[in-house]
Amino acid sequence: MIINQLVEKQRAYFNTNVTKDINFRLNALKMLQSAITAHEGKIIDALKKDLNKAPLEAIMTEIGIVRSELSHMIKHFKHWAKPKRVKTPLVLFSAKSYIYPEPYGVVLIMSPWNYPFQLAIDPLIGAIAAGNTAIIKPGSYAHHTALAIKELLDHTFKEEYVATVLGGREENTLLLEQKFDYIFFTGSTNVGKTVMEKASHFLTPVSLELGGKSPCIVDGTMCTKLTAKRLAFGKFVNAGQTCVAPDYVFVKREYRDQLVNELKRVIAEFFGPDPLSYPDYPKIINQKAHSRLLGLLQNQTIVLGGKSNETSIEPTLLVDVKLDSPVMQEEIFGPILPIIAYDNIEEVITYIKSKDRPLAFYLFSTDKVMQKRLIHEISFGGGTFNDTLMHVASSEMGFGGVGASGMGSYHGIHSFNTFSHHKSVLKRANWIDLSFRYHPYTKQKQGLIDKFTK
């Protein structure tokens, strides 16, 4: 179907009001839940073909997160969807005040290739729960997963309710020329700017889930072995192609060599002596990304890795990295970890604050004063202390960026709220009508107004 016709078909369906019914939404979420279970094998196969994700990694970082979010939404969204009575100020006596969550309408969800299933379906859960119709545009580089998503959603829903549009830049451009009621985009900052610009033509509200260089600080107060294990997991899962991966590490100078040695040990434990021959080592998505990453290794001090084959690059550790080098200027988005020794935490804080606010922040420290200080002084989208990535897996906390790393948040109630307009309604009583708001405006009436509004 032509894209503009699909949008209008969804708008007509939304205007029937059927998607606003709570039981309809609940049934849709349960249908999606059942469909994911039925299509799990195909999703796992697709993720293996696109990114060489092991079945366990596919379940842990994609399917499992979606399942958890679905269960949470099914359990709670009915309560969130109820009108909420709020206090009414005395000046509005006698009246009652309510907030009604209502769906925006026809929403567009544009997802990336790095976690192609999770980042397409997670936002959809919120859109359905809030009562919208939705068009999903999966990341085109993860072609097999995009096909699996389309098959799953086509099998589960009518296209006037939930539809999938496949394709690349041309289809993205055509979609962004349409009038949507909400756009949810996950991807790069540069494309996010284009999405926001296009949305502005229709004054369409947007959520932008972007990325950036997420810092990590290791002060040496926590067990180095556990630090290395958790740090290596967060950095090298999906071959570093994770928007919240630790992008670089500041480690207190006297602990640097110890951390490097433990990272070497852990990487060998994870992937064996030759990661490129490890059957479940994820691959780089395409040749363009592969070449860009190899370019970042030029003129760097490599203490582990650096080798590559046609599709993959070894887990690579860099030391003695200069802060003005290319690897420190752009989001790495690959299995390369710069490790930078520091002497003074003040300099580290100053450096981080001089850059765009990151999507994620990580601190390995048992020092409660240090934890409190960094929460207070550094702005970031979300973070985990003494581990990596784990904050993303919670449906109880909103996930999103700040500044250049994005706007808006989702997961759990935050997803429901993102895809809902909260409509305020005041209901006045007829048995009383205070006359001081009407002309003529006398000094006596002004005195009454002053009493009510102070």
Secondary structure, DSSP 8 states (H G I E B T S, - for coil): --HHHHHHHHHHHHTTTGGG-HHHHHHHHHHHHHHHHHTHHHHHHHHHHHH---HHHHIIIIIHHHHHHHHHHHHHHHHHHS-EEE---GGG-SEEEEEEEEE-SEEEEE--SSSTTHHHHHHHHHHHHHT-EEEEE--SSSHHHHHHHHHHHHHHS-TTTEEE---SHHHHHHHHTS--SEEEEES-HHHHHHHHHHHHTTT--EEEE-----EEEE-S-S-HHHHHHHHHHHHHGGGG--TTS--EEEEEGGGHHHHHHHHHHHHHHHH-S-GGG-TT----S-HHHHHHHHHHTTT-EEEE---B-SS-B--EEEES--TTSGGGTS---SSEEEEEEES-HHHHHHHHHHS---SEEEEE---HHHHHHHHHH---SEEEESSSSGGGG-SSS-B---GGGEE--BSTHHHHHHTEEEEEEEEE-SS---GGGSSS--HHHHHHHHHHH-
